[in-house]
Amino acid sequence: MAEYVVKLADERGRIQEKTESAHSEAEIRDRFSQAGYLVYSVKARGTAVGIRLPFRRKVSAQQFLIFNQQFLTLVRAGLPIVQSMELLMRRQKNQYFQKVLEDVRDRLKGGSLLSEAFEAQGIFPKIYTTTLLAGEKSGNLEEVVGRYIAFQRLLLSFRKKLIASLIYPSILVCGVVVLFSMLITWVVPRFALLFQDLGSDLPAITKFVLAFGNNAQTWAPFVLVGAIVLAIVFFRWKKTESGSLMWDRFMMSLPIFGQIWLKSQVSTFSRMLSTLLGGGLPLVPSLETAAASIGSKTLARGIRTASKSVREGRSLARSLEATAAFPDLSVEMIEVGESTGALPQMLVSVAEFYEEDVQNALAAAMSLVEPVILIIMGMVVGFILIALYLPIFSIGMGGAAGH
């Protein structure tokens, strides 16, 4: 069951607010109307009962994909939706997801639509609830759920390939940081003690490295705390509307990687729009849903502007072109799809083209980044070793000359 905040008036006209538990808003309205109250408004309070947390949790994409695959299998087998949800809820090992599905089942029993029940949880993607709504209106729920599953499979596969491309460079960067930290905080101080015992004059490069190591040991805790604070502030700022928009613009302005980010977002948008249109949703609502679901705030703003132009009668291609946010090739391919009446199929082609382009560009970029990281790591280590061993060589050469 879910909790609702009810604003109502009694027979004397006194307005009051109450918090009540029920399976749906309709149940709340009927309950108070029969008791003689005038109901002004009924609003859901938070998410499912018993799973409120100080922060909003999410169900992993992989876990949600498996759930939808099982749900579609049960529905195609002829099981009623409520019974299917009951069965999947009992088999769910994730307790949080189990509570969510329990609330979905209770809402379905209370008369809510499947799309309404999932949307009320506040944790599922907008594209999913909109797809369900389109399937319910068209009477073809099985097909739209199948389309969403295919969309999620391709999206997850694309993300896994991107992550796999970044694993090795990430390991190299971590290796550079760990090696540099060990040299500065452990090796350099021991050489400092050795040189102090020798009492000889040190080269300027050695003095610089020793001073840097001593300062690093002194200021390391403060730097670490400062970095953590900055990271927290940054992530909070990035969640704001202005912060996320500025960060997205910065990402797109980066050389090489900016184009990779843009193309990956265009491919995601194309697949979303194709899935929504294929499910029977009109173009304008599909654009609005895609704008709410996409990661790039710059593209989302452009899509919202384009949806307004489409509502006024302009073509999708010309509307997207006017935003100057989409690559020219994607606009041209969409224009061909519109003119031939095969827009959903052409959007799939756009997505496939940019996915392949992103993978090739990322592979090429990583082939350049990896040697650069290795060169930088070698230069840093070589610089520190030369600085530390130069006085020893000088002493050895001086001793040999004396003999």
N, C-alpha and C positions, 0 to 999 in steps of 0.2 A: 504494500500500500504506500501511497504518497501523501505528503502533508500539503495542505492548501491554506492560504490566508484569505479569509472571507470578509468582505466589507458588506454590511447589511444594516437594515433599519427595522425596528420592531413596530408594533401597532401604534405606539405613541410618537413615532417619528425619530426616536433616538438612534443615532448612527453609532455602530460599534464594529470592532474587528475581532475575529476569532480565528484560531488555528485548529483545523480539523483534519482527520485522516480519512481518506476515501480512495476508491479505485479510479475515479475519474472526476472531472469538473462537473459533468452532468449529474452525477450522484450527489454531489454537494448541493447543487442548485435545487434538485428535487427534494432533498432532505429539509432544507430550510424553508422552501416555498410551502411545503405541506405543513410546516410548523407555524405558518402565518407571517414569516419574515419577508421583507422586500430585499432581494439580493442585488447589490450594486455591481460587485466584481468578485471573481474567484481567480486567484493567482497561485501557481505552483510555488512551493517554498523549497528551494534547493533541488537536490536530486533525490534518488531513492532513499527511503527511510532505512536507517541503520548503516548507511555507508557514507555519511557526511564526514569529510576530512578537512583539516585546516588548509589543505591544498588539493587541487583536483587531480585525481589519478586517471590513467588512461589504460585502455586495453591494447596490447601490442597488435601491430598490423598482421603479423603471422597468425596469432591466436584468433583474431577476428575473421581472417580469411578461412581458417579451418571451420570455425563455427558456421559461416555462411554456406560452405560446401556441404556440411552435414545437414543444415536446415533445408537447403534446396533438395537434397536427396530424400528427406522425409516428406516434404510437401509433394514432390513428384510421385512418391509411393502412395499418395492418397490420404496421408494423415492430416487432420485438421491443424490449423496454425497453432492454436492454444495447446493442443496435445503435443505437437512437435516441440514447442518452446518448453513445455514441462519436462519432456524427456531430455532435451539438451541441457536444461538447467541442472537436472540431477546428475548428469554425467560430467559436468564442468568441474575441474579440479581447482581452478583459480577461484578462491572464495569471494574476492571482490567482484569478478565477472559473474559469478553465480548469483550474488545479491542483485546485480544489475538486471540479469535475466529474470529473476524472481519478480522484480518490480514491473518489467515489461509484461510478464505473464499476467500479473494482477491487473494491469491497465487494460489488457486485452479482454479479460473476463468482465471488466467494468464497462466495456463497450467502446473503448478507444480503438482507432485504426492502428495498424502495425507501425506505420510511419510516425504517428503521433506518440506512440509508446516509446519508440527508440529516440525520438527527438527530445522527449521530456527528460531523458537521462543527462543530456548536456555534454556527453563525452564522445559521441560518434560523429564522423565526418558529415558535413552538410550534403555532400554529393550522395551519400548513402540514403539518408532520410528522404531526400528529394526523389531519388530513383525509386524508392519504395512507394512514394506517393503517386508517381507517374504510373507504376505498375498497378496500383489499386484503382486508379481512375480508369485505366484502359482495360482492366480485368485480365491482365497478362503478367501477374506477379512473378511467375516462374521464369519467364524470359528476361525480365529486367534484373532479377537477382543473378541469373546466369551471366548477363552482360557485366554486372558489377564485379562478379568473381573473376571473369576474364581480365577486366581492367586492373584489379588488384594484383593478380598474378604477374602481369606484364610490368606493373609499376614496381613490385617487390624485386623482380628479377633485374630490372634496370638499376635499382638502388644498390643491390648486392654487387653488381658489376662495378659500379662507381666506387663503392667502399673497398672492394678488393684491389682496385687500382691505386688506392691511397694508403694501403697497409704498409708496403715496403718503405715509401718515403717517410711515413710517420715513425716507423721503427728507426730509420736513420737519424731523424731529427732528435728523437728521444736519446739515442746513443750519443749524439754530439753533446747534448745538454748534460747527461750523466758523466761522460768522460771529462768535459770541461770543469764540472763541479768537483770531481775527485781531484783533478790536477790542482785546482786553485785552493781547495779547502784541506787537502791531505798531503799532497806531494810538496807543494810550494813551502808550507810552514816548516817541514823537516829540512829542506834545503836552507831555509833561513837560519835555523839553528846551526847547521854545519858551517855556513859562511860566517856566522857570528864567532864561532870558535876559531876559525882561521884568521880572522882579524885583518884580512887584506882588503885593499880598495876594490870595489866591484864595478863592472861596466854599467853604463847608464841603462841598458836594456834589462840587465838583471835587477837593478834597483827598482825599475818600473814594475816588473813582474812581482817582486817581493812585496812592494807597497800595495799593489792591487790585491794580492792574496791576503795580506793582513787586514786591509779594509773590508774585503769580502767576508772574512770571518766575523768582523765586528758588526757589519751592517746586514749580514744575511738574514737574521730573524726579522728585522724591520722591513727589509725588501720583500720577504715572503708574506708577511702580514699585509703590507701595502698592495702586493699583487692580488691577494685574495679579496681584499676590499674593492679594488678596482674591478675585478672580475664580477663580483656581486652587483656593483653599481652598473657595470656595462650590460649585464644580462637583464637587469630591471629596466634600464633605459631602452634596450632593444625590444622589449615587449610593448613599449608605448607606441602609439600610432606614428608620431613624428620620428621616433628613434628607429623603428623598423623600416620606415620609408627612407631615411638617410642612410642606414646600413645597406639597404638593398641597392641604392644608387651607387654607393661606394663599391659594392661587389661588382656591379656591372661596369664600373669604370676601370677595373683592374685589367692590365694587358693579359691577353690569352685567356685567363681564368674568368674574366668578365663575360666573354662570349660563350664560354662553356656553361656558365650559370644561366645566362639568358636562354640559350638553346635548350637546356634541360627543362626550364620552366615552360617554354613554348611547347615542347613535346608532351609535358604533363597536362597542360591546358587543352591541347588537341585531343588527347585521349579522354579527358573528362567530358569535353563537349560532345565528342562522338558517342560516348556511352549514354549521356543524357538524351541526346536527340534520338538515338536508336531505341531508347526506352519509351519514346512517344511524348517527351516533354517539349513544349514549344521553345522556339529559339531564345526569346528574351529571358524567360525564367532559367533556361539552361545557362545563359551567359552570366546571370546574376549568381547562380549557384557555383559556377566555376570560379568567378571572382572571389567568392567567399571561401573557397577551398584551396586556392593556389598559394604557394609560399611567397612568391615575389610580390611585394606591395606595389611596385611600379607597374607591373603588368596588370595587377588586380585593379588599380585605378584606371588604367587604360581600357580594360574590359568593361568596367562600369560605365565609362564615358561612351564606349561603343554600343553598349546595350541601349542607352538612351537614344542614340542615333538610329539604331535598328527599329526601335519602337516608333520613331517618327517616319519610318518608311525607307531609310537608306539601306543599301546592301551591307552584309556583314564585312565583306572584303574592304569596301570603301570606308566603313566605320572604323575598322582596325587600322587601316592605313593612316587615317586622320590623327590617330593617337600618337604616331611616330614611335611606338614602343615595340612593335613587332618587326621581325626581319622581312625584307621585301619578298623573299622567296616564299615564305609562309603565306603572305597575303595573296600572292599570285596563284598559289595552289588552291587556296580557299576560294578565290574568285572562279577558278575553273570548276571546282566542286559545286558552287552555287549555280553556275550557268548550265551545268549538265544535270542538275537535280540529284547529285550523288554526294552531298556535303558530308554526311557521316563517314562514308568510305574514304573520301579525300582527306578528312581529318586524321583518319588512321594512317594514311600514307605520309602525311605531314609528321605525325608522331614518330613513325618508324624511321623516316629520313633523318630527323634531328637526333633521335636516340643513337643511331649509328654514327652520326657526325660527332656527337659528344664523346662517345667511346673512343673514336679514332683521335680526336683532338686531345683528350685526356691522356691517352697512351703516349702520344707524341710529346706532350708537356712533361709527363713523368720521366720520359727517357732523357730529357734535358735537365730536369730538377735533380735526379739522383746523382749524376756525376758532379754537379755543382755542389751538392751537399758534401760529397766525399772530398772534393778539392778543398772546401772551406774547413772541414774537419782536419784534413792533413796539414793545412797551413797553420791553424791554431795550435795543434799539437806540436808541430815543428818549431813554431815561434817560442813556445814555452820551454821546450827541451833545449833549444839553443841558448836561451837566456839563462837556464839553470846550469848547464854544463860548460858554458863559456869561461867562467872563473876557474873551474877545475882544470880545463885545458890550458888556461893562461899560467896557472901555478905550475903545472907539469912541464910546460915549455920553458918557464923561467928557471925551474930547477935543473932541467937538462942543459940549458945554456950556461948555468953556473959551474957545472962539472966540466 
